Amino acid sequence: MKAAIVTIGDEILIGQITDTNSAYIAKALDRIGVQTFEMRSISDQREHILQTFHELQNQVDFVVITGGLGPTKDDITKKTLCDYFEDTLIRNNDVENHVVALIENVLKRPASQVNKDQALVPSRAQILFNQLGTAPGMWIQKEQTVFISMPGVPYEMKSIMEQGVLPKIVATYKRPYIIHKTLMTYGQGESVVAERIEAWENALPDFIKLAYLPAPGRVRLRLTARGTDQHVLEQEIQRQVDAVAAIIGDIIVGYDEEETLEVVVGRLLQQAGKTLATAESCTGGKIAQMITSVAGASAYFKGSVVSYATSTKIELLGVEPALIEAHSVVSAEVAEAMAKGAQKRLNADFVLATTGNAGPTKGDADAEIGTVFIALATPEAVKVETFNFGQPREKVIDRTVNKALEMLQKEILKNL
């Protein structure tokens, strides 16, 4: 089964807000075996909305719409639905009672007529109750396509999806199974990974597709299996995962969308009973941010010194001015001193330290733009690696973060 997702609102088109609804809806539909065929963001103009509906009619099984359902005059989705379905608005008493109770009990004020008019819905629509807001969701079918309209407020939309839309689709339609398995790899680029697994990829069965999802320093390999027999799909996709792991097991660090390198590193630190701290210059605290994005990181992460200025390296990490004078602030020697200083100050088993020239100008450093030194202090010693990550600035920072975490992961694994 196929769906199209349509977000309505000029605020999306001018970049005032980011459309997170489409990503959520696509994932939710995929979970129940409905493939998203396309996504569109359109203006809140009647003619544009009608044109979009006409174009999608009978091309997909579901058109899932968010936005344009508020109480103000620029919210025109309901009226446009009436035009498209040649329908009229009627007052739904259950919705009106809910609106009045919500406003009077929660907002502590009388419900205005504008609020009560949220209960006006197309007569042919099945109501998808909105527990968290005043604008109801609506389910209307025309020929082979169901149009599902929901408010654009993310938490209201998610509530309607989980409590209304998804259960209704599951109960009403027979759907294929869609199973994903994601392998997280680190340390090699997309082209290198593709070359290593080319023979395996060419031998995949027709019902399993492989997608490469590259990012700086990492590549996700997503296997997607579609079919009617869940057991067969699960068995075959696991067989393929085992086969590719035999080829590139040296760079696989996890098998799930949530199994990011920071998650893996956190788990390894806990298994080893070790702690971590960071001393960051060119990465500006981003390694610490990645580590602390994982719930429970306080069990193993001691803290970070973001020593962006040269003076901070000297004052907080104890880097000798003479060392900086002799070797430059971007150097292996300074990276090592930063790591040792943070290890002593924060009393951590492992420390990741970064110093580099991310650009676009050289700043206090003599090193070429893109040059980065990453130091890893362990309980026994400090090792430093040198890289040149090129440009632009964002790429240098992201690749430094990923490489630092990769270095840490490999070091911990040596002693487990």
C-alpha positions in Angstrom: 0.0 0.0 0.0 1.2 3.5 -0.8 0.7 6.9 0.8 1.5 10.5 0.0 2.2 13.0 2.8 1.1 16.6 2.3 2.0 19.4 4.6 0.0 22.7 4.2 1.4 26.1 5.3 3.4 29.0 4.0 5.4 28.9 7.2 7.1 25.7 6.0 7.7 27.0 2.5 9.5 30.2 3.7 11.7 28.2 6.1 10.1 29.7 9.2 9.5 26.2 10.7 11.0 22.8 9.9 8.6 20.1 8.8 9.2 17.3 11.2 5.7 15.9 10.8 6.4 14.2 7.4 9.3 12.2 8.8 7.3 11.1 11.8 4.3 10.1 9.6 6.5 8.2 7.1 8.1 6.2 9.9 4.8 5.4 11.5 3.2 4.3 8.2 6.3 2.2 7.4 5.9 0.4 10.7 2.5 -1.0 9.6 3.5 -1.9 6.1 2.5 1.3 4.2 5.1 2.8 1.9 5.4 6.5 1.5 5.3 7.3 -2.2 6.0 11.0 -2.0 6.0 14.0 0.3 4.9 17.5 -0.6 4.8 20.8 1.2 2.3 23.2 -0.4 1.0 26.7 0.2 -2.3 27.3 2.1 -4.1 28.4 -1.1 -7.3 26.8 -2.1 -6.3 26.3 -5.8 -3.0 24.7 -4.8 -4.6 22.3 -2.3 -7.3 21.3 -4.8 -4.7 20.7 -7.5 -2.6 18.5 -5.2 -5.6 16.5 -4.2 -6.5 15.9 -7.9 -3.0 14.9 -8.8 -2.8 12.3 -5.9 -6.3 10.9 -6.4 -6.2 7.2 -7.1 -2.4 7.3 -7.4 -2.0 6.3 -3.8 -4.1 4.6 -1.2 -3.8 7.3 1.5 -3.2 11.0 1.3 -2.1 12.1 4.8 -2.5 15.8 5.3 -1.3 18.0 8.2 -1.9 21.8 8.7 -4.6 24.3 8.0 -7.0 23.2 10.6 -6.8 26.0 13.2 -9.5 28.5 14.2 -8.2 31.4 12.1 -9.2 32.6 8.7 -6.1 31.4 7.0 -6.8 27.8 8.0 -8.7 26.6 5.0 -8.2 22.8 4.8 -11.7 21.9 6.0 -13.4 24.2 3.6 -11.2 23.0 0.7 -12.0 19.4 1.6 -15.7 20.3 1.3 -15.0 21.8 -2.1 -13.1 18.7 -3.3 -15.7 16.2 -2.0 -18.7 18.4 -2.9 -19.7 18.3 0.7 -20.9 20.7 3.4 -19.8 21.5 6.9 -21.9 20.2 9.8 -21.5 20.6 13.5 -20.3 17.6 15.4 -21.7 17.7 19.0 -19.0 15.4 20.5 -16.2 17.6 19.1 -17.9 20.8 20.3 -18.4 19.4 23.8 -14.7 18.4 23.9 -13.6 21.8 22.7 -15.7 23.6 25.3 -14.5 21.3 28.1 -10.9 21.7 27.0 -10.9 25.5 26.9 -13.0 26.0 30.1 -11.3 23.4 32.2 -7.7 23.8 31.0 -7.5 27.4 29.8 -10.0 28.6 32.4 -11.9 30.9 30.1 -15.2 30.7 28.2 -15.1 29.1 24.7 -15.7 31.6 22.0 -17.8 31.0 18.9 -14.5 30.7 16.9 -13.4 27.9 19.2 -16.8 26.2 19.0 -16.6 26.3 15.2 -13.7 23.9 15.3 -16.5 21.3 15.6 -17.6 22.1 12.0 -16.5 19.2 9.9 -17.4 17.8 6.4 -20.6 15.7 6.7 -18.9 12.7 5.0 -15.9 12.7 7.3 -15.2 10.1 9.9 -13.9 11.9 13.0 -10.4 11.1 14.4 -10.7 12.4 17.9 -8.0 14.9 19.0 -7.5 14.3 22.8 -4.9 17.1 23.0 -6.4 19.9 21.0 -9.5 21.4 19.5 -9.1 20.6 15.8 -10.3 17.0 15.1 -8.7 14.8 12.5 -10.8 13.6 9.6 -10.9 10.5 7.4 -12.7 10.8 4.1 -12.6 8.4 1.1 -13.1 9.2 -2.5 -12.9 6.3 -5.0 -9.7 4.4 -4.3 -8.0 7.0 -2.1 -8.5 7.8 1.6 -7.8 11.4 2.6 -6.7 11.8 6.2 -6.5 15.3 7.5 -4.8 16.3 10.9 -3.7 19.5 12.6 -0.1 20.5 12.1 0.8 20.8 15.8 3.2 17.9 16.1 2.0 16.5 19.5 -1.6 16.7 18.4 -0.8 15.0 15.1 1.2 12.2 16.8 -1.7 11.5 19.2 -4.2 11.2 16.4 -1.9 9.0 14.3 -1.2 6.6 17.2 -4.7 6.5 18.6 -6.8 6.9 15.4 -5.1 6.6 12.0 -2.7 3.6 12.5 -5.2 1.4 14.3 -7.9 2.2 11.7 -5.6 1.3 8.8 -4.5 -1.9 10.5 -8.1 -3.0 11.2 -9.3 -2.1 7.7 -6.6 -3.1 5.3 -4.4 -6.2 4.6 -0.9 -4.9 4.2 2.5 -6.4 3.3 5.2 -6.7 5.8 8.1 -4.2 5.6 11.2 -5.2 7.7 14.3 -3.0 8.0 17.7 -3.9 9.4 20.4 -1.2 9.6 24.1 -1.9 10.0 26.2 1.0 11.4 29.7 1.1 10.0 32.5 3.5 10.9 35.9 4.4 9.5 35.6 3.8 5.8 33.8 5.8 3.1 30.8 4.8 1.0 32.8 3.9 -2.1 35.2 1.7 -0.1 32.4 -0.1 1.6 30.5 -0.6 -1.6 33.6 -2.1 -3.3 34.1 -4.6 -0.4 30.5 -5.9 -0.5 29.8 -5.7 -4.2 29.5 -9.4 -4.8 27.2 -9.9 -1.8 25.0 -6.9 -2.8 24.7 -8.3 -6.4 23.5 -11.6 -5.0 20.7 -10.2 -2.8 17.2 -11.6 -3.5 14.8 -9.3 -5.4 12.6 -8.7 -2.3 15.5 -7.2 -0.3 16.9 -3.8 -1.2 20.1 -2.2 0.1 20.5 1.6 0.7 23.7 3.4 1.5 23.2 6.3 4.0 26.6 8.0 4.3 27.6 10.7 6.8 31.1 12.1 7.7 33.1 9.1 9.0 30.2 6.7 9.0 28.0 4.7 6.6 24.7 3.1 7.5 23.7 0.1 5.4 19.9 -0.3 5.5 18.4 -3.6 4.3 14.7 -3.5 3.5 12.6 -6.6 2.9 9.0 -6.5 1.6 6.6 -9.4 1.3 3.6 -11.3 2.7 5.4 -13.9 4.9 6.9 -12.2 7.9 8.8 -15.3 9.0 10.5 -15.8 5.6 11.4 -12.1 5.5 13.0 -12.2 9.0 14.9 -15.3 8.3 16.3 -14.1 5.0 17.2 -10.7 6.2 19.1 -12.1 9.1 20.9 -14.5 6.8 22.0 -11.6 4.7 23.1 -9.6 7.7 25.3 -12.6 8.9 26.8 -12.9 5.4 27.8 -9.2 5.1 29.1 -9.2 8.7 31.5 -11.9 7.6 32.9 -9.5 5.0 33.0 -6.1 6.8 32.7 -7.1 10.5 35.8 -5.0 11.2 33.9 -1.8 10.6 30.4 -2.7 11.9 29.7 -1.2 15.3 25.9 -1.8 15.6 22.8 -3.2 14.0 20.1 -0.6 14.7 19.1 2.9 13.8 19.6 3.9 17.4 22.9 2.0 17.7 25.1 5.1 17.0 28.8 5.2 17.8 28.1 7.3 20.9 25.7 4.6 22.1 28.2 1.9 21.4 31.0 3.7 23.1 28.9 4.4 26.2 28.0 0.7 26.5 31.6 -0.3 26.1 32.7 2.1 28.8 30.1 0.7 31.2 31.2 -2.9 30.4 34.8 -2.0 31.1 33.9 0.0 34.2 35.8 3.0 32.8 35.2 6.8 32.6 35.6 9.4 29.9 36.3 13.1 29.7 37.0 15.4 26.8 39.2 18.4 26.2 38.0 20.1 23.0 39.3 23.0 21.0 38.3 22.8 17.3 35.2 20.6 18.0 33.9 23.1 20.5 32.3 20.6 22.8 30.6 18.5 20.1 32.1 15.3 21.3 30.7 15.9 24.8 27.3 16.8 23.3 27.2 13.5 21.4 28.2 11.5 24.5 25.7 13.2 26.7 22.9 12.8 24.2 22.7 9.2 25.3 20.5 8.6 28.4 22.5 7.4 31.4 25.8 9.0 30.2 26.4 10.4 33.7 27.4 6.8 34.7 30.7 7.1 32.7 31.2 10.7 31.5 33.1 12.9 33.8 32.9 16.2 31.9 34.5 18.4 29.3 36.8 21.4 29.1 36.1 23.4 25.9 39.4 25.1 25.6 38.7 27.0 22.5 41.0 29.9 23.3 44.8 29.5 23.7 44.6 31.1 27.1 42.1 28.5 28.2 44.4 25.6 27.3 47.1 27.2 29.4 44.9 28.2 32.4 42.5 25.3 32.7 44.5 22.4 31.2 47.9 23.4 32.2 49.4 23.4 28.8 52.9 25.1 29.0 53.1 28.4 27.0 56.6 27.3 25.9 55.1 24.1 24.4 52.7 26.2 22.4 55.4 28.6 21.4 57.6 25.8 20.2 55.1 23.7 18.3 52.0 25.9 17.6 48.6 25.6 19.3 47.6 23.1 16.6 50.1 20.3 17.1 50.4 16.8 18.3 52.3 18.0 21.4 49.6 20.4 22.4 46.9 17.8 21.8 48.8 15.4 24.1 49.2 18.0 26.8 45.5 18.8 26.6 44.6 15.2 27.1 47.0 14.8 30.0 45.7 18.0 31.6 42.0 16.9 31.4 42.8 13.4 32.6 44.4 14.9 35.7 41.8 17.6 36.3 38.7 15.5 35.7 40.1 12.2 37.0 39.0 10.1 34.0 40.3 6.8 32.7 40.0 7.9 29.0 40.3 11.4 27.6 39.7 12.6 24.0 41.4 15.9 23.1 41.1 17.8 19.9 43.0 20.7 18.4 42.9 21.7 14.8 42.3 24.3 12.2 38.7 23.9 10.9 38.8 27.2 9.0 37.9 29.3 7.2 40.9 31.2 8.6 44.0 30.0 10.4 43.4 31.9 13.6 46.3 31.3 16.2 47.6 28.3 14.3 50.3 27.8 11.6 48.7 24.5 10.4 47.0 24.2 7.1 43.2 24.5 7.2 41.6 21.1 7.7 44.5 19.8 9.9 43.4 18.2 13.1 45.2 16.4 15.9 43.2 14.0 18.1 44.8 12.7 21.3 43.5 9.7 23.2 44.7 9.4 26.8 44.3 5.9 28.3 45.1 4.7 31.8 48.6 3.7 30.4 49.6 6.3 27.8 48.6 9.0 25.3 48.4 8.4 21.6 48.0 11.2 19.0 46.8 10.9 15.4 47.0 13.5 12.7 44.4 14.1 10.0 43.6 16.5 7.3 39.8 16.6 6.7 39.9 19.3 4.1 36.9 21.7 4.0 34.3 23.0 4.7 34.4 23.8 8.4 31.3 21.7 9.2 32.9 18.7 7.5 36.1 19.1 9.5 34.3 19.2 12.8 31.9 16.3 12.1 34.7 14.1 10.8 36.9 14.9 13.9 34.1 14.0 16.2 33.4 10.7 14.4 37.1 9.8 14.2 37.7 10.5 17.9 34.8 8.3 19.0 36.1 5.6 16.6 39.6 5.8 18.1 38.1 5.4 21.6 35.9 2.5 20.6 38.9 0.6 19.1 41.0 1.2 22.2 38.3 0.0 24.7 37.8 -3.2 22.6 41.4 -4.1 22.9 41.1 -4.6 26.6 37.6 -6.2 26.8 
